[in-house]
């Protein structure tokens, strides 16, 4: 069983020291899904939500969240992110929106948490902007799709 890198020998929480790690190009791709009533889905796609353009607001929120992940997740390192992209893929048959975030950095640690945070906050923003229409929206399937760079190499979800 691997040791926990965020605990010292006495079991105290610590931030991992990445000082000796080489800076490499790293990328992470994550996704999340928000499912809603067909009427809510149509309002978003037709840009008829009273609060404004839901997807562009969620895109901005996701990008901002990726950049501020270290302020939200206690042991994350602050990173000089070089790229964030948040995209939306509508699925009419399920009245759902798949959210995908791509985050890149040249650094000593990966950007998986930043990509996961971006899709989570984008989904929460959609919920916030549309909750007056549909309080039963469901956020699900938030997970890492792939990552590259660093000592552990490439991961691609099967």
Secondary structure, 3 states (H helix, E strand, C coil): CCCCCCECCCCCECCCCCCCCCCEEEEEEEEEEEECCHHHHHHHHCCCCCCCCHHHHHHHHHHHHHHCHHHHCCCCCCCCEEEEEEEEEEEHHHCEEEEEEEEEEEECCCCHHHHHHHHHHHHHHHHHHHCCCCCCCEEEEEEEEEEECCCCCCEECC
